[in-house]
Amino acid sequence: MRLGTLEGFPTSVVAFATDIPAMPAWGTPYLFGPGSIHVAHRDDEHVEIAELHGAVDSYERIVEALLTR
């Protein structure tokens, strides 16, 4: 799955699945969010409060970057 990238945000290639291919084609797909995939969708899934605060700042940067394209 090829996803969109934005300057200033690190990227990586991982061997995990995403539901993005099943979503309707509404534009360039981006995959981003706080937390670790290593604890996602498990009984002990969690996100640190500091990561949530950092994600808010990152989401604002993403919106600003997309609006200036």
Beta strands, then each sheet from edge to edge (+ up, - down):
end
